């Protein structure tokens, strides 16, 4: 069976083999994307040479690599700061978000009290809060962690609540016929049933998390990749900014696929169904 | 074992009230296999769910084993139309779900669960996930799950209606065998006359809404029964035709 692309986990899989080149088999799944990257890097380089674009406008791939290697230790140190902010904010939003989703699903009174409030708060563009967070929490990591929390929290709450609510009636009825307690209904049924949806929410949230951290750093920070980008913008060191952006992309992709791997490992039952 | 007297149930919806059941009397003896038969939507499922304690009836009394039904109980188990297996649990873990929920001794029931799986021909499938099973196999797992806590009464709500014809026949044979072996009292809901004749000691016919038991037909045929084979096909045809008449009384006059 062909494995599904995790980015399009629910997409319809086309006829088998429609995406592969005849005769290349499984290797094409790794080879073709790598080839795609190589070709685009080559075109990028070609563009900078053919149109002789100024280095501060668009540095070539070799300049970016040089900038990275020249300040590798510094860049990795800054990346570590951003990574910590991202993970801390992400974990806090899981720890806070899932219990809130449980409350919403378990009680109609609480749902009516909390849900409109959540939606209202969610409607605020979180980016607009970034300057205020710096005012309240200073230039340190805390203001970025809170920013990450704010952007991650809603997708996690919504996906968890929706997942638990969509538990099929016959499963709930079965549990009721066994005279289960409310705790059992949630622990043994609803939460488990919601897991694939929770992971969908987590995957959305983790991509937002990196964005949140960087925005926090843009507004006011003393460290982090966002800080590096702002600084290199000021000193017109575009190559360094590109190196920082590249690291951010790697971080974002890495975190995403970490979740994909975790999902595959924890939820073998949810894979390739229907 | 099961005593239902003067049972009535009225559903309240936003558009008004619907009386589903009125003055239902029924008694099922220990070890007996009784089928409730009636047209779709006649209220037979409601009756079964009331006995299961999943629906609180608006009138009348139900007792199981002498004790009034006030809610779901350990000695009464239900098997539904859908297999309702938890997709993340293996076959064995699904069968053991009631043991976990009811807080029974795990080690002892583990043995029983494996024996039941063996009885329905699923040995070797203990560690499979539901998604790897066919519809008939899923229903067999559900059957094991509904028997694992050793209930005095098993209530079956159209358990085979989602299966194809051949699998249904196979499942009917299986239920006969299980009942002969375990001696559980079974109340079975169906709209299939074939199933009723094949499985039951007695068939209670429910009339149209608001439903009540219009007639109880005794099926005194030797077991194991079969629709196609054996020497009693004439008796099967006789009882089937009587049930047809009862379910569609207007046809008789034509």
Interface residues (C-beta under 8 A of the other chain):
Chain A: X168 X170 X171 X173 X174 X175 X176 X177 X178 X179 X180 X184 X188 X189 X192 X193 X195 X267 X268 X269 X270 X273
Chain B: X52 X53 X54 X71 X72 X73 X74 X77 X78 X80 X81 X82 X84 X86 X87 X88 X97 X98 X100 X101 X102 X129 X130 X131
